[in-house]
Amino acid sequence: MIKLLFVFTSAVCLDIFILYFLGLVGRRWGSLEVVERVSGGETELLLRQWLESGLRWALLSGGAALLWKQQQQEEERGPLVRRWILAHCFIAPVYETGRLTLFGNFPLEKLDTWLVGSAAAALGCLFWETLLPDSSGGSTGGGQQKQKARVLFMRVIRFYRPDYLLMIGAFVFLTLAVLCEMFIPLYTGKLIDILRVEQHWDDFRSAVILMAVFSIGSSFSAGCRGGLFMCAIGSFICRVKLQLFGSLVRQEIGFFERTKTGDITSRLSTDTTLMARAVALNVNVLLRTLIKTLGMLYLMFSLSWKLTLLMLMETPLTGLLQNIYDTHYQRLSKEVQDSVASSNDAAGEAVSGIRTVKSFNSEPSELHRYNNRLMDTHNLKTRRGTVRAVYLLVRRLIGLGVNVAMLHYGRLFIQHGQMTTGSLVSFILYQSNLGRNIRTLIYIFGDMLNCVGAAGKVFEYLDRKPEVSTDGTLQPEKLEGHVCFQELTFSYPTRTDHNVLEDFTLELKPGQTTALVGISGGGKSTCVSLLQRFYQPHHGQILLDGQPLQNYQHKYLHSKVVAVGQEPVLFSGTVRENIAYGLPDCSLERVQDAARKANAHEFICELNKGYNTDVGERGNLLGSSQKQRIAIARALIRQPQVILLDEITSFLDAESEQMVQKALANCSNHTLLVIAHRLKTIERADQIIVIDQGKVLEQGTHQELMEKKGHYYKLKEKLFADDSTHAQDKTRN
């Protein structure tokens, strides 16, 4: 900081020397006196100011560059010094150019111009550096975040494109509401001027009528604006939720295993609503405040440009003060939170270890420790409160000073006939709202970019591509159902370091039943999941009739390869809707035929409303055996070519199991893959595959494997009998 002050001081001294030297040259040549006596000398004087400013800028920039090079601090404060030099040198000619263009010649003394310009440049550069720091160096990450926020914000805006008529109507009414509201203070001042004169009742009546029209128009337009915005927001929320849900259901199973259900529901319910309401409402407030601010500035300039410039001096001061306050207040708030957490930890430790505290007679020390933590918190809160009090005091003193100055100069302007009393009242009414509007603009702009954080989470899911491709197009009219697992290696996304299947090879022939047996965790259910394309193998491939599974069209594949799990999931709705799930035009006769094959028709007919009976949430109004048979019917109604059965008979009684086995046995042209722990189901399989740790240990019929007395022989007595008895106990219960 000392080095920075040294550079600034050196630049100011150098600039004073340059000004003094240029003044000597001007007096020696007599240019200044000549210019002032010649008609139209303002142009030559202005040109001279621009030339002087350019020369000063070149000399000061060169000197500052040399000083920074010596101090080796160019990367830290160089941009701030360069901005100050540029503004300091050129603010005077820019001001003079605008003043002469708009208001004619009101000359200022050279030294006054230099002092005012220097102070304004320093204040402007400090304001710029504090609120809008240079994007180079360490703030690159912040700049990237802001750029990302802007991109997300524009994507949210583009999502409103289908509702452009509603948005255009809302913006039209927004503009009308702001314009009507903006003219009310103006006519309030005119009414005051009219009341000072006795014989102007017609003007008074006209002003009152116009004020009433503006008030009614503002209220009506504001109501229409709010209604149209809410309609657009509602349509936006429905559209985004639908697209997000569509993107979610297209994701692979591994995505749902890695992502918490709470995160998904939060994106669907909370974040979509937040991104719609926050962004749209912030845009509403931003546009309304921006239009109102620009309109008020225009009217204030028309009333008195001098008072407007005086009032605008408050803006950089309050902005700088707000930034300094936010920095210190947020830091103290974090320290307060940490201190409160420390106090709670001290109390929690004492309570949880109360036996130890009492046994060592440490109650006074624990009380003292807790009191110290509380005092730390109290001191931090006091400091935070002091910072806020000082901030409020300084902000109000600044506002009070500006108001006093405005009233003082307003009285002088009224005395000299430059303003009327009504104009001053109108100006004061505008000024009281302008500061609040500017603070709202600063807050809303930042808050609007922060709100797109929720949009970023939603777009993250919308843009996500499933890791398991569903772009296949193959849809043969006839499918044999010949399945080959060729040297598969696979690990679950949640445990990539552990291979569930390794160099796994298996063949499922059409018209045959293949049973997979083995201890839990051996990879049996993984084979079923891979056949359904829930996951993508890391190595190897699965062939269906000689073609890789990924080549088949997604809907076609899942109509030809169906699975029934150990714990079937039913959805709220009727029995008929669950059996015909995914088949909207399915007839009742087809549903009943599938139910008969699954031995479910009889118990369905005994329900209160038959096939129209509500199964409840997740089928909780039905028994386990009933849900299992409805799930089997749901699979059979699609007339698949490959049927995957994962412990489907575990909740069925002996009679129901026999009926299902007969129904499946009638499907002689189907490929059946069965995972079961019941020996009765295993014995009937055409081939039995023993799997352990993702590898095939034995393969053959029941009789062949029993004669080998290998792994299958050992599993027969140990696993099948116990699980069969356990399943029978479940059925009785």
C-alpha positions, 0 to 999 in steps of 0.5 A: 500500500505504501508503494502504491501511495508513493507511485500516486504521489509521484504521478501527481507531482509530475502532473503539477510540474507538467501543468506549470510548464505548459502554463509558462509556455502558454503565457510566454506565447500569449496564446491564452489571452489571444484565444480568449479575446478572439471570437469563437476562442472556446474551440481553440481552447478546447483543442488546446486542452485535448492536446495538453491532456494527451501529452500529460497522459503519455508522460505520466504513463511512461513515468508510472511504467518506469516506477512499476518496473523498479518496484516490480509490482506491475501485475498487482496494481498496474491496471488501477494506476493506468485507469487513474492516469487515463481518467485523470488526464482526459476527464477535464476535456471530456467534461468541457466538451459536453458542457460547451455542447449542451449548455454553452460557455461557463468557464472554470478556472484551470486549477479548479478544473484540475482539482475536480478532475483529479478527485473525480478520476481517483474516486471513479477508479477506486469505485471501478477497482472495488466493484469491478476488479480487473479480470486478469491474474487471480480473478480469472476464476471469478471472471469465468464464473461470471461468464458461465452465469451469463451463458446460463442466464441466456439459456434460461431466457431462450427457454421462454421463447414459446411464451414470447407473446406473454412476455411481450405483453408483460413488457408492454404493460411493464413499460406503461406502468413505469411511464404512468408512475413516473409522471405522477411526481412531475404533475405533483410539482405542477399542482403546487405551482398552479396552487400558488396562482389564483386564476388557474382552476382549469389547469388545476383540474386538468392536472388532477385529471391527468394524475388520476389517469396516470395512477389508474393506468399505472395500477391497471398496467402493473396488474396486467404485467404481474398476471402475464409474468405469472402465466409465463412462469407457470408455462415455463415451469411445466415445460422445463419439468417435462424436459428434465423428467424426459432427460432423467428417465433416459439415463442409464441405471448407473446414473441413478445408483450414483445420484441420490434420489433427493438430488433428483427430486430437488432438481425437479421440484425446487430448482426448476421453480427457482430458476423460473421464478427467480430469473423471470421476476428478477428480469421484471424488477430489473427492467422496471427499475432500469426504465424507471431510473432512466426516465427519472434521470431524464425528467430530473435533468429537464428540471435541473441538470445542476442538481442532478449532477450534484445528486449523482455524486452520492452514487459512487460513494454509497456503492463504494461504502456498500462494497466495503461494508459487505466485505467486512460484514460477511467476514464477521458473520462467518466468524460468528457462525464458527464461534457459535458452532464452537460454543455448541461443541463445548456444550455438547462435549460436556453433556455427552461426557457428563459422567466424566465431568462429574467424576473429575469434579470439572463442572467449574472448568467446563462452565468457564470454558463455555463462558469463554466461548460465549464471550467470544461469540458476544464480542464478534457480534458486537464488532459486527453490530458496530460495523453495521452501525457505522455503515448506516451512520456514514450512509445516512450522513452521505445522503443527508449531506447530499440532500442539504446541498440539494435543498441549499442550491435548490433555494438559490435556483428558485431565488434566481428564477432558474427553478420553480417551487413545484419543480423543486418538489418534483425533483425531491420526489424523484431523488428520494426514489432514485437512490433506492432504484440504483441500489436495487439495480446493483443488487438485482443484477448480482442476484440474477446471476446468482440465481442461475446457479439453480439453472446450472444444476438443471441444465447439467441434467438436461445436457447429460448424455446416457453412458449406455447408448440407445441409438440402435435402429435394428428391428427384425421382423423375426427374432430367434432369441439366440444369446451369446455372452462373449468374454465380458468384463464388467464392474458397477459404476459405484465400484469400478475397482471390482470386476463382477464379471471377468472374461465371462462367456455364456450361450443361451439357445432358443427354446431352452431354459438356462438356470444360473446358480451360485452363491450371492454376489457371484454375478447372476443378477448382473447377467440379467441387467446386462441383457436388459442394457442397463449397463455397458460392458467394459470389454466384450459384447452380448450378441442377440441373433448374432447382432450386438445388443446396442444395434437394436432399437431401444423400444424393440429390444425391450419388447423382445427381452423382458425380465421379472425380478424378485421384488416386482415394482407395481405403480399406483393404478388399477390391475389392468393398467399395471399388466398393460404397463407401457401398452396404452392400446392393449385390450382387456382380452389380451390382459386377461389372457396374460393373467391366466398364463401367470395364474393370476386371473382367478384372484384378480376376479375375486377383488372388489373391482376385478381388473379395475381394482386399485393396487395402491402405492407400489402395490401395497394393497396386494400380497407378495404372491399376488404382486409377483404374478401380476409382474409375470403377467406384465412380462408375458403380455408382450409376447417376448422372445427372451424371458429373464426370471430372477427369483420369481417363484420365491414368494409363490406357493407350490400350486402357483409355482406349478401353474407358472412353470406350466405356462412358461413350459408352453412357450417352447420357442422362447429363450428362458434364463432363470435364477432360482434357489429352489431345486425344483426350478433348477432341475427342469432346466435344459442347462445349468450354469454354476457361477462364482466371482464372475466366472463359469465353474461348471456347466451341464444338466442336473444329472450330469452335474450331480454325477461330477460331484463338484461345485453344483453337488455341494451347492445342492445340499447347502444352498438350495435346501435352506433357501427352499425352506426359507421361501416356504416359511415366507409363503406361510407367513 
